Amino acid sequence: MNELVHNPHDRFFKLIFSDIRIARDFLWNYLPQEAVEIVDLDYLIPENNSHVDENLRESLSDMLYKTKIKGQ
């Protein structure tokens, strides 16, 4: 039986960018230089993609990384 892949672009994106080395390289090459200078690309930590706001509404993101900006 041939299974149909649902959301192939989404799955591909999540698979590729879950590799921190690839995410870092992508950000290094595609962020504006001003952003690269203040974002610590050596400090990328994958975060949960599900969040609940102060009104208890849930939101989802594709990929989320925590980092430092200007050392903070």
PDB file of N, CA, C, O and CB in Angstrom:
ATOM      1  N   MET A   1       0.849  -1.170   0.000  1.00  0.00           N
ATOM      2  CA  MET A   1       0.000   0.000   0.000  1.00  0.00           C
ATOM      3  C   MET A   1       0.901   1.242   0.000  1.00  0.00           C
ATOM      4  O   MET A   1       1.904   1.287   0.712  1.00  0.00           O
ATOM      5  CB  MET A   1      -0.970  -0.007   1.229  1.00  0.00           C
ATOM      6  N   ASN A   2       0.546   2.221  -0.781  1.00  0.00           N
ATOM      7  CA  ASN A   2       1.292   3.469  -0.902  1.00  0.00           C
ATOM      8  C   ASN A   2       0.639   4.533  -0.016  1.00  0.00           C
ATOM      9  O   ASN A   2      -0.496   4.942  -0.263  1.00  0.00           O
ATOM     10  CB  ASN A   2       1.350   3.942  -2.388  1.00  0.00           C
ATOM     11  N   GLU A   3       1.363   4.980   1.021  1.00  0.00           N
ATOM     12  CA  GLU A   3       0.805   5.988   1.924  1.00  0.00           C
ATOM     13  C   GLU A   3       1.046   7.382   1.368  1.00  0.00           C
ATOM     14  O   GLU A   3       2.133   7.695   0.885  1.00  0.00           O
ATOM     15  CB  GLU A   3       1.418   5.861   3.331  1.00  0.00           C
ATOM     16  N   LEU A   4       0.026   8.201   1.445  1.00  0.00           N
ATOM     17  CA  LEU A   4       0.125   9.596   1.026  1.00  0.00           C
ATOM     18  C   LEU A   4       0.739  10.400   2.158  1.00  0.00           C
ATOM     19  O   LEU A   4       0.279  10.323   3.297  1.00  0.00           O
ATOM     20  CB  LEU A   4      -1.268  10.168   0.629  1.00  0.00           C
ATOM     21  N   VAL A   5       1.777  11.173   1.853  1.00  0.00           N
ATOM     22  CA  VAL A   5       2.416  12.014   2.863  1.00  0.00           C
ATOM     23  C   VAL A   5       1.630  13.304   2.965  1.00  0.00           C
ATOM     24  O   VAL A   5       1.492  14.038   1.986  1.00  0.00           O
ATOM     25  CB  VAL A   5       3.914  12.295   2.516  1.00  0.00           C
ATOM     26  N   HIS A   6       1.110  13.580   4.165  1.00  0.00           N
ATOM     27  CA  HIS A   6       0.371  14.812   4.395  1.00  0.00           C
ATOM     28  C   HIS A   6       1.350  15.911   4.764  1.00  0.00           C
ATOM     29  O   HIS A   6       2.283  15.688   5.535  1.00  0.00           O
ATOM     30  CB  HIS A   6      -0.695  14.627   5.502  1.00  0.00           C
ATOM     31  N   ASN A   7       1.137  17.087   4.216  1.00  0.00           N
ATOM     32  CA  ASN A   7       1.987  18.248   4.505  1.00  0.00           C
ATOM     33  C   ASN A   7       3.469  17.966   4.272  1.00  0.00           C
ATOM     34  O   ASN A   7       4.267  18.151   5.190  1.00  0.00           O
ATOM     35  CB  ASN A   7       1.779  18.694   5.937  1.00  0.00           C
ATOM     36  N   PRO A   8       3.865  17.526   3.078  1.00  0.00           N
ATOM     37  CA  PRO A   8       5.271  17.174   2.866  1.00  0.00           C
ATOM     38  C   PRO A   8       6.225  18.344   3.065  1.00  0.00           C
ATOM     39  O   PRO A   8       7.344  18.145   3.539  1.00  0.00           O
ATOM     40  CB  PRO A   8       5.449  16.621   1.483  1.00  0.00           C
ATOM     41  N   HIS A   9       5.809  19.567   2.713  1.00  0.00           N
ATOM     42  CA  HIS A   9       6.691  20.717   2.886  1.00  0.00           C
ATOM     43  C   HIS A   9       6.907  21.007   4.369  1.00  0.00           C
ATOM     44  O   HIS A   9       8.023  21.319   4.786  1.00  0.00           O
ATOM     45  CB  HIS A   9       6.111  21.953   2.178  1.00  0.00           C
ATOM     46  N   ASP A  10       5.856  20.905   5.154  1.00  0.00           N
ATOM     47  CA  ASP A  10       5.946  21.134   6.591  1.00  0.00           C
ATOM     48  C   ASP A  10       6.838  20.086   7.247  1.00  0.00           C
ATOM     49  O   ASP A  10       7.685  20.421   8.075  1.00  0.00           O
ATOM     50  CB  ASP A  10       4.550  21.118   7.225  1.00  0.00           C
ATOM     51  N   ARG A  11       6.656  18.849   6.890  1.00  0.00           N
ATOM     52  CA  ARG A  11       7.477  17.777   7.457  1.00  0.00           C
ATOM     53  C   ARG A  11       8.943  17.946   7.071  1.00  0.00           C
ATOM     54  O   ARG A  11       9.834  17.755   7.898  1.00  0.00           O
ATOM     55  CB  ARG A  11       6.965  16.407   6.991  1.00  0.00           C
ATOM     56  N   PHE A  12       9.186  18.304   5.821  1.00  0.00           N
ATOM     57  CA  PHE A  12      10.556  18.523   5.352  1.00  0.00           C
ATOM     58  C   PHE A  12      11.199  19.668   6.137  1.00  0.00           C
ATOM     59  O   PHE A  12      12.328  19.539   6.609  1.00  0.00           O
ATOM     60  CB  PHE A  12      10.573  18.830   3.828  1.00  0.00           C
ATOM     61  N   PHE A  13      10.485  20.787   6.278  1.00  0.00           N
ATOM     62  CA  PHE A  13      10.988  21.944   7.016  1.00  0.00           C
ATOM     63  C   PHE A  13      11.352  21.549   8.450  1.00  0.00           C
ATOM     64  O   PHE A  13      12.440  21.872   8.927  1.00  0.00           O
ATOM     65  CB  PHE A  13       9.940  23.079   7.020  1.00  0.00           C
ATOM     66  N   LYS A  14      10.455  20.860   9.126  1.00  0.00           N
ATOM     67  CA  LYS A  14      10.692  20.478  10.516  1.00  0.00           C
ATOM     68  C   LYS A  14      11.858  19.504  10.644  1.00  0.00           C
ATOM     69  O   LYS A  14      12.646  19.598  11.585  1.00  0.00           O
ATOM     70  CB  LYS A  14       9.435  19.860  11.111  1.00  0.00           C
ATOM     71  N   LEU A  15      11.970  18.583   9.715  1.00  0.00           N
ATOM     72  CA  LEU A  15      13.069  17.627   9.746  1.00  0.00           C
ATOM     73  C   LEU A  15      14.409  18.339   9.552  1.00  0.00           C
ATOM     74  O   LEU A  15      15.349  18.117  10.314  1.00  0.00           O
ATOM     75  CB  LEU A  15      12.873  16.550   8.665  1.00  0.00           C
ATOM     76  N   ILE A  16      14.491  19.183   8.544  1.00  0.00           N
ATOM     77  CA  ILE A  16      15.750  19.866   8.235  1.00  0.00           C
ATOM     78  C   ILE A  16      16.128  20.848   9.335  1.00  0.00           C
ATOM     79  O   ILE A  16      17.266  20.826   9.806  1.00  0.00           O
ATOM     80  CB  ILE A  16      15.645  20.598   6.894  1.00  0.00           C
ATOM     81  N   PHE A  17      15.217  21.700   9.752  1.00  0.00           N
ATOM     82  CA  PHE A  17      15.558  22.748  10.705  1.00  0.00           C
ATOM     83  C   PHE A  17      15.577  22.276  12.157  1.00  0.00           C
ATOM     84  O   PHE A  17      15.871  23.068  13.052  1.00  0.00           O
ATOM     85  CB  PHE A  17      14.593  23.876  10.567  1.00  0.00           C
ATOM     86  N   SER A  18      15.269  21.003  12.409  1.00  0.00           N
ATOM     87  CA  SER A  18      15.459  20.467  13.755  1.00  0.00           C
ATOM     88  C   SER A  18      16.933  20.181  14.007  1.00  0.00           C
ATOM     89  O   SER A  18      17.336  19.977  15.152  1.00  0.00           O
ATOM     90  CB  SER A  18      14.625  19.189  13.954  1.00  0.00           C
ATOM     91  N   ASP A  19      17.741  20.165  12.949  1.00  0.00           N
ATOM     92  CA  ASP A  19      19.197  20.032  13.072  1.00  0.00           C
ATOM     93  C   ASP A  19      19.759  21.431  13.352  1.00  0.00           C
ATOM     94  O   ASP A  19      19.710  22.308  12.490  1.00  0.00           O
ATOM     95  CB  ASP A  19      19.842  19.397  11.759  1.00  0.00           C
ATOM     96  N   ILE A  20      20.286  21.628  14.551  1.00  0.00           N
ATOM     97  CA  ILE A  20      20.757  22.957  14.960  1.00  0.00           C
ATOM     98  C   ILE A  20      21.834  23.484  14.020  1.00  0.00           C
ATOM     99  O   ILE A  20      21.884  24.686  13.756  1.00  0.00           O
ATOM    100  CB  ILE A  20      21.297  22.912  16.388  1.00  0.00           C
ATOM    101  N   ARG A  21      22.695  22.606  13.511  1.00  0.00           N
ATOM    102  CA  ARG A  21      23.750  23.056  12.586  1.00  0.00           C
ATOM    103  C   ARG A  21      23.159  23.666  11.323  1.00  0.00           C
ATOM    104  O   ARG A  21      23.651  24.678  10.824  1.00  0.00           O
ATOM    105  CB  ARG A  21      24.672  21.886  12.214  1.00  0.00           C
ATOM    106  N   ILE A  22      22.106  23.050  10.812  1.00  0.00           N
ATOM    107  CA  ILE A  22      21.460  23.567   9.604  1.00  0.00           C
ATOM    108  C   ILE A  22      20.733  24.866   9.907  1.00  0.00           C
ATOM    109  O   ILE A  22      20.809  25.817   9.129  1.00  0.00           O
ATOM    110  CB  ILE A  22      20.479  22.533   9.024  1.00  0.00           C
ATOM    111  N   ALA A  23      20.027  24.914  11.037  1.00  0.00           N
ATOM    112  CA  ALA A  23      19.321  26.143  11.426  1.00  0.00           C
ATOM    113  C   ALA A  23      20.312  27.294  11.584  1.00  0.00           C
ATOM    114  O   ALA A  23      20.057  28.400  11.107  1.00  0.00           O
ATOM    115  CB  ALA A  23      18.533  25.930  12.744  1.00  0.00           C
ATOM    116  N   ARG A  24      21.439  27.042  12.249  1.00  0.00           N
ATOM    117  CA  ARG A  24      22.469  28.072  12.461  1.00  0.00           C
ATOM    118  C   ARG A  24      23.006  28.567  11.113  1.00  0.00           C
ATOM    119  O   ARG A  24      23.125  29.773  10.892  1.00  0.00           O
ATOM    120  CB  ARG A  24      23.632  27.513  13.334  1.00  0.00           C
ATOM    121  N   ASP A  25      23.325  27.643  10.231  1.00  0.00           N
ATOM    122  CA  ASP A  25      23.864  28.010   8.923  1.00  0.00           C
ATOM    123  C   ASP A  25      22.853  28.836   8.132  1.00  0.00           C
ATOM    124  O   ASP A  25      23.213  29.829   7.500  1.00  0.00           O
ATOM    125  CB  ASP A  25      24.256  26.753   8.133  1.00  0.00           C
ATOM    126  N   PHE A  26      21.584  28.422   8.169  1.00  0.00           N
ATOM    127  CA  PHE A  26      20.539  29.162   7.465  1.00  0.00           C
ATOM    128  C   PHE A  26      20.431  30.588   8.004  1.00  0.00           C
ATOM    129  O   PHE A  26      20.411  31.549   7.235  1.00  0.00           O
ATOM    130  CB  PHE A  26      19.186  28.439   7.594  1.00  0.00           C
ATOM    131  N   LEU A  27      20.361  30.719   9.333  1.00  0.00           N
ATOM    132  CA  LEU A  27      20.243  32.048   9.942  1.00  0.00           C
ATOM    133  C   LEU A  27      21.461  32.905   9.629  1.00  0.00           C
ATOM    134  O   LEU A  27      21.319  34.091   9.334  1.00  0.00           O
ATOM    135  CB  LEU A  27      20.063  31.930  11.459  1.00  0.00           C
ATOM    136  N   TRP A  28      22.649  32.327   9.689  1.00  0.00           N
ATOM    137  CA  TRP A  28      23.889  33.049   9.391  1.00  0.00           C
ATOM    138  C   TRP A  28      23.852  33.618   7.969  1.00  0.00           C
ATOM    139  O   TRP A  28      24.292  34.742   7.728  1.00  0.00           O
ATOM    140  CB  TRP A  28      25.113  32.118   9.564  1.00  0.00           C
ATOM    141  N   ASN A  29      23.330  32.837   7.046  1.00  0.00           N
ATOM    142  CA  ASN A  29      23.341  33.244   5.634  1.00  0.00           C
ATOM    143  C   ASN A  29      22.169  34.131   5.223  1.00  0.00           C
ATOM    144  O   ASN A  29      22.283  34.872   4.247  1.00  0.00           O
ATOM    145  CB  ASN A  29      23.349  32.029   4.771  1.00  0.00           C
ATOM    146  N   TYR A  30      21.042  34.075   5.943  1.00  0.00           N
ATOM    147  CA  TYR A  30      19.860  34.785   5.479  1.00  0.00           C
ATOM    148  C   TYR A  30      19.353  35.901   6.388  1.00  0.00           C
ATOM    149  O   TYR A  30      18.517  36.702   5.970  1.00  0.00           O
ATOM    150  CB  TYR A  30      18.785  33.821   5.283  1.00  0.00           C
ATOM    151  N   LEU A  31      19.847  35.965   7.620  1.00  0.00           N
ATOM    152  CA  LEU A  31      19.488  37.120   8.455  1.00  0.00           C
ATOM    153  C   LEU A  31      20.262  38.340   7.973  1.00  0.00           C
ATOM    154  O   LEU A  31      21.372  38.199   7.461  1.00  0.00           O
ATOM    155  CB  LEU A  31      19.783  36.841   9.967  1.00  0.00           C
ATOM    156  N   PRO A  32      19.702  39.525   8.126  1.00  0.00           N
ATOM    157  CA  PRO A  32      20.474  40.737   7.811  1.00  0.00           C
ATOM    158  C   PRO A  32      21.718  40.795   8.706  1.00  0.00           C
ATOM    159  O   PRO A  32      21.680  40.345   9.851  1.00  0.00           O
ATOM    160  CB  PRO A  32      19.598  42.024   8.000  1.00  0.00           C
ATOM    161  N   GLN A  33      22.794  41.338   8.195  1.00  0.00           N
ATOM    162  CA  GLN A  33      24.053  41.407   8.927  1.00  0.00           C
ATOM    163  C   GLN A  33      23.889  42.055  10.301  1.00  0.00           C
ATOM    164  O   GLN A  33      24.534  41.637  11.263  1.00  0.00           O
ATOM    165  CB  GLN A  33      25.078  42.175   8.118  1.00  0.00           C
ATOM    166  N   GLU A  34      23.032  43.069  10.399  1.00  0.00           N
ATOM    167  CA  GLU A  34      22.805  43.731  11.687  1.00  0.00           C
ATOM    168  C   GLU A  34      22.261  42.741  12.722  1.00  0.00           C
ATOM    169  O   GLU A  34      22.605  42.823  13.901  1.00  0.00           O
ATOM    170  CB  GLU A  34      21.828  44.915  11.519  1.00  0.00           C
ATOM    171  N   ALA A  35      21.417  41.810  12.284  1.00  0.00           N
ATOM    172  CA  ALA A  35      20.857  40.808  13.190  1.00  0.00           C
ATOM    173  C   ALA A  35      21.918  39.774  13.569  1.00  0.00           C
ATOM    174  O   ALA A  35      22.011  39.382  14.732  1.00  0.00           O
ATOM    175  CB  ALA A  35      19.641  40.114  12.544  1.00  0.00           C
ATOM    176  N   VAL A  36      22.708  39.335  12.607  1.00  0.00           N
ATOM    177  CA  VAL A  36      23.763  38.352  12.872  1.00  0.00           C
ATOM    178  C   VAL A  36      24.741  38.880  13.924  1.00  0.00           C
ATOM    179  O   VAL A  36      25.265  38.113  14.732  1.00  0.00           O
ATOM    180  CB  VAL A  36      24.518  38.005  11.567  1.00  0.00           C
ATOM    181  N   GLU A  37      24.980  40.178  13.910  1.00  0.00           N
ATOM    182  CA  GLU A  37      25.930  40.780  14.845  1.00  0.00           C
ATOM    183  C   GLU A  37      25.430  40.802  16.285  1.00  0.00           C
ATOM    184  O   GLU A  37      26.245  40.884  17.204  1.00  0.00           O
ATOM    185  CB  GLU A  37      26.245  42.179  14.410  1.00  0.00           C
ATOM    186  N   ILE A  38      24.125  40.732  16.511  1.00  0.00           N
ATOM    187  CA  ILE A  38      23.603  40.806  17.877  1.00  0.00           C
ATOM    188  C   ILE A  38      22.983  39.499  18.373  1.00  0.00           C
ATOM    189  O   ILE A  38      22.761  39.339  19.573  1.00  0.00           O
ATOM    190  CB  ILE A  38      22.579  41.897  17.962  1.00  0.00           C
ATOM    191  N   VAL A  39      22.704  38.566  17.463  1.00  0.00           N
ATOM    192  CA  VAL A  39      22.097  37.281  17.834  1.00  0.00           C
ATOM    193  C   VAL A  39      23.205  36.254  18.031  1.00  0.00           C
ATOM    194  O   VAL A  39      24.072  36.103  17.170  1.00  0.00           O
ATOM    195  CB  VAL A  39      21.079  36.798  16.745  1.00  0.00           C
ATOM    196  N   ASP A  40      23.181  35.547  19.158  1.00  0.00           N
ATOM    197  CA  ASP A  40      24.183  34.522  19.440  1.00  0.00           C
ATOM    198  C   ASP A  40      23.767  33.218  18.769  1.00  0.00           C
ATOM    199  O   ASP A  40      22.990  32.442  19.326  1.00  0.00           O
ATOM    200  CB  ASP A  40      24.362  34.321  20.973  1.00  0.00           C
ATOM    201  N   LEU A  41      24.288  32.987  17.576  1.00  0.00           N
ATOM    202  CA  LEU A  41      23.924  31.791  16.816  1.00  0.00           C
ATOM    203  C   LEU A  41      24.586  30.524  17.361  1.00  0.00           C
ATOM    204  O   LEU A  41      24.242  29.416  16.950  1.00  0.00           O
ATOM    205  CB  LEU A  41      24.300  31.973  15.358  1.00  0.00           C
ATOM    206  N   ASP A  42      25.533  30.687  18.285  1.00  0.00           N
ATOM    207  CA  ASP A  42      26.132  29.524  18.930  1.00  0.00           C
ATOM    208  C   ASP A  42      25.302  29.065  20.126  1.00  0.00           C
ATOM    209  O   ASP A  42      25.569  28.014  20.708  1.00  0.00           O
ATOM    210  CB  ASP A  42      27.559  29.840  19.372  1.00  0.00           C
ATOM    211  N   TYR A  43      24.310  29.847  20.485  1.00  0.00           N
ATOM    212  CA  TYR A  43      23.435  29.531  21.613  1.00  0.00           C
ATOM    213  C   TYR A  43      22.010  29.374  21.072  1.00  0.00           C
ATOM    214  O   TYR A  43      21.155  30.231  21.298  1.00  0.00           O
ATOM    215  CB  TYR A  43      23.507  30.649  22.729  1.00  0.00           C
ATOM    216  N   LEU A  44      21.769  28.292  20.369  1.00  0.00           N
ATOM    217  CA  LEU A  44      20.433  27.981  19.865  1.00  0.00           C
ATOM    218  C   LEU A  44      19.917  26.762  20.616  1.00  0.00           C
ATOM    219  O   LEU A  44      20.535  25.697  20.597  1.00  0.00           O
ATOM    220  CB  LEU A  44      20.448  27.728  18.317  1.00  0.00           C
ATOM    221  N   ILE A  45      18.781  26.931  21.273  1.00  0.00           N
ATOM    222  CA  ILE A  45      18.184  25.843  22.043  1.00  0.00           C
ATOM    223  C   ILE A  45      16.769  25.620  21.528  1.00  0.00           C
ATOM    224  O   ILE A  45      15.948  26.537  21.559  1.00  0.00           O
ATOM    225  CB  ILE A  45      18.182  26.161  23.578  1.00  0.00           C
ATOM    226  N   PRO A  46      16.471  24.402  21.050  1.00  0.00           N
ATOM    227  CA  PRO A  46      15.104  24.120  20.588  1.00  0.00           C
ATOM    228  C   PRO A  46      14.111  24.294  21.738  1.00  0.00           C
ATOM    229  O   PRO A  46      14.376  23.881  22.866  1.00  0.00           O
ATOM    230  CB  PRO A  46      15.007  22.682  20.007  1.00  0.00           C
ATOM    231  N   GLU A  47      12.973  24.907  21.441  1.00  0.00           N
ATOM    232  CA  GLU A  47      11.929  25.152  22.435  1.00  0.00           C
ATOM    233  C   GLU A  47      10.651  24.437  22.019  1.00  0.00           C
ATOM    234  O   GLU A  47      10.483  24.056  20.861  1.00  0.00           O
ATOM    235  CB  GLU A  47      11.672  26.670  22.607  1.00  0.00           C
ATOM    236  N   ASN A  48       9.765  24.266  22.975  1.00  0.00           N
ATOM    237  CA  ASN A  48       8.465  23.675  22.709  1.00  0.00           C
ATOM    238  C   ASN A  48       7.707  24.576  21.729  1.00  0.00           C
ATOM    239  O   ASN A  48       7.736  25.800  21.858  1.00  0.00           O
ATOM    240  CB  ASN A  48       7.660  23.479  24.031  1.00  0.00           C
ATOM    241  N   ASN A  49       7.039  23.977  20.763  1.00  0.00           N
ATOM    242  CA  ASN A  49       6.329  24.793  19.770  1.00  0.00           C
ATOM    243  C   ASN A  49       4.882  25.088  20.154  1.00  0.00           C
ATOM    244  O   ASN A  49       4.135  25.642  19.347  1.00  0.00           O
ATOM    245  CB  ASN A  49       6.354  24.099  18.432  1.00  0.00           C
ATOM    246  N   SER A  50       4.479  24.732  21.357  1.00  0.00           N
ATOM    247  CA  SER A  50       3.130  24.994  21.834  1.00  0.00           C
ATOM    248  C   SER A  50       3.210  25.996  22.980  1.00  0.00           C
ATOM    249  O   SER A  50       3.996  25.816  23.910  1.00  0.00           O
ATOM    250  CB  SER A  50       2.423  23.679  22.285  1.00  0.00           C
ATOM    251  N   HIS A  51       2.403  27.048  22.916  1.00  0.00           N
ATOM    252  CA  HIS A  51       2.418  28.083  23.942  1.00  0.00           C
ATOM    253  C   HIS A  51       0.996  28.469  24.326  1.00  0.00           C
ATOM    254  O   HIS A  51       0.087  28.475  23.497  1.00  0.00           O
ATOM    255  CB  HIS A  51       3.193  29.315  23.456  1.00  0.00           C
ATOM    256  N   VAL A  52       0.830  28.788  25.594  1.00  0.00           N
ATOM    257  CA  VAL A  52      -0.455  29.256  26.097  1.00  0.00           C
ATOM    258  C   VAL A  52      -0.242  30.681  26.591  1.00  0.00           C
ATOM    259  O   VAL A  52       0.636  30.928  27.418  1.00  0.00           O
ATOM    260  CB  VAL A  52      -1.017  28.318  27.241  1.00  0.00           C
ATOM    261  N   ASP A  53      -1.046  31.625  26.085  1.00  0.00           N
ATOM    262  CA  ASP A  53      -0.881  33.024  26.483  1.00  0.00           C
ATOM    263  C   ASP A  53      -1.639  33.322  27.773  1.00  0.00           C
ATOM    264  O   ASP A  53      -2.240  32.430  28.371  1.00  0.00           O
ATOM    265  CB  ASP A  53      -1.361  33.958  25.364  1.00  0.00           C
ATOM    266  N   GLU A  54      -1.604  34.589  28.197  1.00  0.00           N
ATOM    267  CA  GLU A  54      -2.226  34.985  29.465  1.00  0.00           C
ATOM    268  C   GLU A  54      -3.742  34.795  29.471  1.00  0.00           C
ATOM    269  O   GLU A  54      -4.346  34.727  30.541  1.00  0.00           O
ATOM    270  CB  GLU A  54      -1.901  36.431  29.764  1.00  0.00           C
ATOM    271  N   ASN A  55      -4.368  34.708  28.289  1.00  0.00           N
ATOM    272  CA  ASN A  55      -5.814  34.464  28.189  1.00  0.00           C
ATOM    273  C   ASN A  55      -6.123  32.982  27.971  1.00  0.00           C
ATOM    274  O   ASN A  55      -7.242  32.610  27.616  1.00  0.00           O
ATOM    275  CB  ASN A  55      -6.413  35.292  27.046  1.00  0.00           C
ATOM    276  N   LEU A  56      -5.101  32.142  28.191  1.00  0.00           N
ATOM    277  CA  LEU A  56      -5.205  30.694  28.061  1.00  0.00           C
ATOM    278  C   LEU A  56      -5.529  30.233  26.643  1.00  0.00           C
ATOM    279  O   LEU A  56      -6.154  29.192  26.439  1.00  0.00           O
ATOM    280  CB  LEU A  56      -6.250  30.182  28.999  1.00  0.00           C
ATOM    281  N   ARG A  57      -5.091  31.026  25.672  1.00  0.00           N
ATOM    282  CA  ARG A  57      -5.250  30.620  24.276  1.00  0.00           C
ATOM    283  C   ARG A  57      -3.963  29.942  23.829  1.00  0.00           C
ATOM    284  O   ARG A  57      -2.867  30.451  24.063  1.00  0.00           O
ATOM    285  CB  ARG A  57      -5.590  31.845  23.357  1.00  0.00           C
ATOM    286  N   GLU A  58      -4.106  28.795  23.188  1.00  0.00           N
ATOM    287  CA  GLU A  58      -2.944  28.049  22.726  1.00  0.00           C
ATOM    288  C   GLU A  58      -2.573  28.480  21.315  1.00  0.00           C
ATOM    289  O   GLU A  58      -3.441  28.732  20.480  1.00  0.00           O
ATOM    290  CB  GLU A  58      -3.213  26.538  22.775  1.00  0.00           C
ATOM    291  N   SER A  59      -1.273  28.559  21.062  1.00  0.00           N
ATOM    292  CA  SER A  59      -0.794  28.809  19.715  1.00  0.00           C
ATOM    293  C   SER A  59       0.361  27.859  19.433  1.00  0.00           C
ATOM    294  O   SER A  59       1.061  27.428  20.349  1.00  0.00           O
ATOM    295  CB  SER A  59      -0.360  30.293  19.536  1.00  0.00           C
ATOM    296  N   LEU A  60       0.550  27.541  18.174  1.00  0.00           N
ATOM    297  CA  LEU A  60       1.610  26.637  17.743  1.00  0.00           C
ATOM    298  C   LEU A  60       2.509  27.348  16.748  1.00  0.00           C
ATOM    299  O   LEU A  60       2.054  28.189  15.972  1.00  0.00           O
ATOM    300  CB  LEU A  60       1.023  25.349  17.123  1.00  0.00           C
ATOM    301  N   SER A  61       3.779  27.006  16.778  1.00  0.00           N
ATOM    302  CA  SER A  61       4.710  27.521  15.784  1.00  0.00           C
ATOM    303  C   SER A  61       5.390  26.335  15.107  1.00  0.00           C
ATOM    304  O   SER A  61       5.416  25.233  15.655  1.00  0.00           O
ATOM    305  CB  SER A  61       5.763  28.482  16.433  1.00  0.00           C
ATOM    306  N   ASP A  62       5.937  26.562  13.919  1.00  0.00           N
ATOM    307  CA  ASP A  62       6.605  25.478  13.202  1.00  0.00           C
ATOM    308  C   ASP A  62       7.865  25.034  13.944  1.00  0.00           C
ATOM    309  O   ASP A  62       7.992  23.871  14.326  1.00  0.00           O
ATOM    310  CB  ASP A  62       6.957  25.917  11.771  1.00  0.00           C
ATOM    311  N   MET A  63       8.772  25.948  14.140  1.00  0.00           N
ATOM    312  CA  MET A  63      10.023  25.680  14.839  1.00  0.00           C
ATOM    313  C   MET A  63      10.326  26.889  15.702  1.00  0.00           C
ATOM    314  O   MET A  63      10.092  28.028  15.299  1.00  0.00           O
ATOM    315  CB  MET A  63      11.197  25.380  13.841  1.00  0.00           C
ATOM    316  N   LEU A  64      10.837  26.637  16.872  1.00  0.00           N
ATOM    317  CA  LEU A  64      11.144  27.737  17.768  1.00  0.00           C
ATOM    318  C   LEU A  64      12.474  27.446  18.443  1.00  0.00           C
ATOM    319  O   LEU A  64      12.671  26.379  19.026  1.00  0.00           O
ATOM    320  CB  LEU A  64      10.014  27.946  18.817  1.00  0.00           C
ATOM    321  N   TYR A  65      13.381  28.407  18.357  1.00  0.00           N
ATOM    322  CA  TYR A  65      14.669  28.312  19.028  1.00  0.00           C
ATOM    323  C   TYR A  65      14.818  29.458  20.008  1.00  0.00           C
ATOM    324  O   TYR A  65      14.393  30.581  19.737  1.00  0.00           O
ATOM    325  CB  TYR A  65      15.822  28.317  18.011  1.00  0.00           C
ATOM    326  N   LYS A  66      15.417  29.171  21.137  1.00  0.00           N
ATOM    327  CA  LYS A  66      15.765  30.197  22.122  1.00  0.00           C
ATOM    328  C   LYS A  66      17.219  30.569  21.859  1.00  0.00           C
ATOM    329  O   LYS A  66      18.043  29.710  21.546  1.00  0.00           O
ATOM    330  CB  LYS A  66      15.547  29.691  23.617  1.00  0.00           C
ATOM    331  N   THR A  67      17.526  31.858  21.990  1.00  0.00           N
ATOM    332  CA  THR A  67      18.900  32.319  21.806  1.00  0.00           C
ATOM    333  C   THR A  67      19.140  33.540  22.658  1.00  0.00           C
ATOM    334  O   THR A  67      18.246  33.979  23.382  1.00  0.00           O
ATOM    335  CB  THR A  67      19.191  32.627  20.329  1.00  0.00           C
ATOM    336  N   LYS A  68      20.317  34.086  22.583  1.00  0.00           N
ATOM    337  CA  LYS A  68      20.657  35.312  23.283  1.00  0.00           C
ATOM    338  C   LYS A  68      20.794  36.441  22.263  1.00  0.00           C
ATOM    339  O   LYS A  68      21.325  36.253  21.168  1.00  0.00           O
ATOM    340  CB  LYS A  68      21.966  35.139  24.107  1.00  0.00           C
ATOM    341  N   ILE A  69      20.309  37.600  22.646  1.00  0.00           N
ATOM    342  CA  ILE A  69      20.465  38.812  21.829  1.00  0.00           C
ATOM    343  C   ILE A  69      21.207  39.816  22.674  1.00  0.00           C
ATOM    344  O   ILE A  69      20.781  40.171  23.773  1.00  0.00           O
ATOM    345  CB  ILE A  69      19.078  39.387  21.340  1.00  0.00           C
ATOM    346  N   LYS A  70      22.312  40.263  22.146  1.00  0.00           N
ATOM    347  CA  LYS A  70      23.195  41.186  22.893  1.00  0.00           C
ATOM    348  C   LYS A  70      23.553  40.605  24.255  1.00  0.00           C
ATOM    349  O   LYS A  70      23.587  41.322  25.256  1.00  0.00           O
ATOM    350  CB  LYS A  70      22.519  42.569  23.071  1.00  0.00           C
ATOM    351  N   GLY A  71      23.817  39.308  24.286  1.00  0.00           N
ATOM    352  CA  GLY A  71      24.255  38.642  25.502  1.00  0.00           C
ATOM    353  C   GLY A  71      23.176  38.313  26.516  1.00  0.00           C
ATOM    354  O   GLY A  71      23.482  37.742  27.563  1.00  0.00           O
ATOM    355  N   GLN A  72      21.940  38.648  26.245  1.00  0.00           N
ATOM    356  CA  GLN A  72      20.855  38.389  27.192  1.00  0.00           C
ATOM    357  C   GLN A  72      19.865  37.393  26.616  1.00  0.00           C
ATOM    358  O   GLN A  72      18.881  37.051  27.272  1.00  0.00           O
ATOM    359  CB  GLN A  72      20.138  39.691  27.561  1.00  0.00           C
TER     360      GLN A  72
END
